[in-house]
């Protein structure tokens, strides 16, 4: 107990430090806080970060956007190839 006989308050805090796992300079990093891991993770995903729990890595918003664009272009190329095959 504190000297004035009021109980001390306990504040739980979880700090999540993220570093982008992609190879680019300068190294991108960010810190998110919450009462639990889930709370900090929600803030990070809202900011655009992608967190991979099984590999314990993270991807920054810029790299996440770039990866989505690449996946989209690969899918479009695949569809175009399928359409060409059907025309033959």
Phi and psi in degrees as GROMACS dihedral restraints (atoms count N, CA, C in turn):
[ dihedral_restraints ]
;  ai    aj    ak    al  type     phi  dphi    fc
    3     4     5     6     1   -76.1    20    10
    4     5     6     7     1   169.2    20    10
    6     7     8     9     1   -63.5    20    10
    7     8     9    10     1   -31.7    20    10
    9    10    11    12     1   -88.9    20    10
   10    11    12    13     1    18.6    20    10
   12    13    14    15     1    63.3    20    10
   13    14    15    16     1    20.5    20    10
   15    16    17    18     1   -99.4    20    10
   16    17    18    19     1   140.2    20    10
   18    19    20    21     1   -66.8    20    10
   19    20    21    22     1   145.4    20    10
   21    22    23    24     1   -72.0    20    10
   22    23    24    25     1   141.9    20    10
   24    25    26    27     1   -92.9    20    10
   25    26    27    28     1   136.8    20    10
   27    28    29    30     1  -103.1    20    10
   28    29    30    31     1   124.0    20    10
   30    31    32    33     1  -111.7    20    10
   31    32    33    34     1   118.4    20    10
   33    34    35    36     1   -86.6    20    10
   34    35    36    37     1   135.8    20    10
   36    37    38    39     1  -144.7    20    10
   37    38    39    40     1   133.6    20    10
   39    40    41    42     1  -116.1    20    10
   40    41    42    43     1   126.9    20    10
   42    43    44    45     1  -112.0    20    10
   43    44    45    46     1   126.1    20    10
   45    46    47    48     1  -112.9    20    10
   46    47    48    49     1   109.9    20    10
   48    49    50    51     1   -97.2    20    10
   49    50    51    52     1   120.0    20    10
   51    52    53    54     1  -112.9    20    10
   52    53    54    55     1   138.5    20    10
   54    55    56    57     1  -126.5    20    10
   55    56    57    58     1   134.5    20    10
   57    58    59    60     1   -68.1    20    10
   58    59    60    61     1   133.6    20    10
   60    61    62    63     1   -86.2    20    10
   61    62    63    64     1    -4.2    20    10
   63    64    65    66     1   -78.5    20    10
   64    65    66    67     1   155.8    20    10
   66    67    68    69     1   -89.2    20    10
   67    68    69    70     1    94.9    20    10
   69    70    71    72     1  -151.5    20    10
   70    71    72    73     1   154.5    20    10
   72    73    74    75     1  -118.0    20    10
   73    74    75    76     1   144.6    20    10
   75    76    77    78     1   -72.3    20    10
   76    77    78    79     1   157.0    20    10
   78    79    80    81     1   -64.5    20    10
   79    80    81    82     1   127.7    20    10
   81    82    83    84     1   -88.0    20    10
   82    83    84    85     1   130.3    20    10
   84    85    86    87     1  -141.7    20    10
   85    86    87    88     1   156.2    20    10
   87    88    89    90     1  -154.3    20    10
   88    89    90    91     1   155.2    20    10
   90    91    92    93     1  -124.8    20    10
   91    92    93    94     1   132.1    20    10
   93    94    95    96     1  -127.0    20    10
   94    95    96    97     1   143.5    20    10
   96    97    98    99     1  -123.2    20    10
   97    98    99   100     1   154.2    20    10
   99   100   101   102     1  -167.6    20    10
  100   101   102   103     1   174.5    20    10
  102   103   104   105     1   -75.1    20    10
  103   104   105   106     1   -26.1    20    10
  105   106   107   108     1  -136.7    20    10
  106   107   108   109     1   174.1    20    10
  108   109   110   111     1   -59.6    20    10
  109   110   111   112     1   -42.0    20    10
  111   112   113   114     1   -61.7    20    10
  112   113   114   115     1   -40.8    20    10
  114   115   116   117     1   -64.3    20    10
  115   116   117   118     1   -42.1    20    10
  117   118   119   120     1   -68.1    20    10
  118   119   120   121     1   -37.9    20    10
  120   121   122   123     1   -64.9    20    10
  121   122   123   124     1   -39.0    20    10
  123   124   125   126     1   -61.5    20    10
  124   125   126   127     1   -44.0    20    10
  126   127   128   129     1   -63.4    20    10
  127   128   129   130     1   -38.9    20    10
  129   130   131   132     1   -68.1    20    10
  130   131   132   133     1   -42.3    20    10
  132   133   134   135     1   -69.7    20    10
  133   134   135   136     1   -32.4    20    10
  135   136   137   138     1   -66.6    20    10
  136   137   138   139     1   -29.2    20    10
  138   139   140   141     1   -81.8    20    10
  139   140   141   142     1    -4.0    20    10
  141   142   143   144     1   103.3    20    10
  142   143   144   145     1     1.6    20    10
  144   145   146   147     1   -78.1    20    10
  145   146   147   148     1   146.3    20    10
  147   148   149   150     1  -112.3    20    10
  148   149   150   151     1   122.4    20    10
  150   151   152   153     1  -109.0    20    10
  151   152   153   154     1   128.0    20    10
  153   154   155   156     1  -107.6    20    10
  154   155   156   157     1   100.4    20    10
  156   157   158   159     1   -68.8    20    10
  157   158   159   160     1   -35.0    20    10
  159   160   161   162     1   -70.5    20    10
  160   161   162   163     1   -32.5    20    10
  162   163   164   165     1  -101.2    20    10
  163   164   165   166     1    -4.3    20    10
  165   166   167   168     1    55.6    20    10
  166   167   168   169     1    45.8    20    10
  168   169   170   171     1  -127.4    20    10
  169   170   171   172     1   168.3    20    10
  171   172   173   174     1  -140.7    20    10
  172   173   174   175     1   154.2    20    10
  174   175   176   177     1  -126.3    20    10
  175   176   177   178     1   131.9    20    10
  177   178   179   180     1   -71.1    20    10
  178   179   180   181     1   164.6    20    10
  180   181   182   183     1   -59.1    20    10
  181   182   183   184     1   -38.4    20    10
  183   184   185   186     1   -65.2    20    10
  184   185   186   187     1   -45.3    20    10
  186   187   188   189     1   -68.8    20    10
  187   188   189   190     1   -34.2    20    10
  189   190   191   192     1   -62.3    20    10
  190   191   192   193     1   -45.1    20    10
  192   193   194   195     1   -61.6    20    10
  193   194   195   196     1   -43.6    20    10
  195   196   197   198     1   -62.9    20    10
  196   197   198   199     1   -42.1    20    10
  198   199   200   201     1   -65.1    20    10
  199   200   201   202     1   -39.7    20    10
  201   202   203   204     1   -64.8    20    10
  202   203   204   205     1   -41.0    20    10
  204   205   206   207     1   -63.5    20    10
  205   206   207   208     1   -41.2    20    10
  207   208   209   210     1   -63.7    20    10
  208   209   210   211     1   -44.4    20    10
  210   211   212   213     1   -62.4    20    10
  211   212   213   214     1   -40.1    20    10
  213   214   215   216     1   -64.8    20    10
  214   215   216   217     1   -42.4    20    10
  216   217   218   219     1   -68.0    20    10
  217   218   219   220     1   -36.9    20    10
  219   220   221   222     1   -63.0    20    10
  220   221   222   223     1   -41.7    20    10
  222   223   224   225     1   -65.5    20    10
  223   224   225   226     1   -40.1    20    10
  225   226   227   228     1   -65.9    20    10
  226   227   228   229     1   -40.7    20    10
  228   229   230   231     1   -63.3    20    10
  229   230   231   232     1   -39.4    20    10
  231   232   233   234     1   -63.0    20    10
  232   233   234   235     1   -43.1    20    10
  234   235   236   237     1   -65.0    20    10
  235   236   237   238     1   -39.0    20    10
  237   238   239   240     1   -64.1    20    10
  238   239   240   241     1   -39.7    20    10
  240   241   242   243     1   -64.7    20    10
  241   242   243   244     1   -40.7    20    10
  243   244   245   246     1   -63.1    20    10
  244   245   246   247     1   -41.0    20    10
  246   247   248   249     1   -65.0    20    10
  247   248   249   250     1   -39.9    20    10
  249   250   251   252     1   -64.5    20    10
  250   251   252   253     1   -39.2    20    10
  252   253   254   255     1   -64.8    20    10
  253   254   255   256     1   -38.1    20    10
  255   256   257   258     1   -68.3    20    10
  256   257   258   259     1   -30.2    20    10
  258   259   260   261     1   -69.7    20    10
  259   260   261   262     1   -28.6    20    10
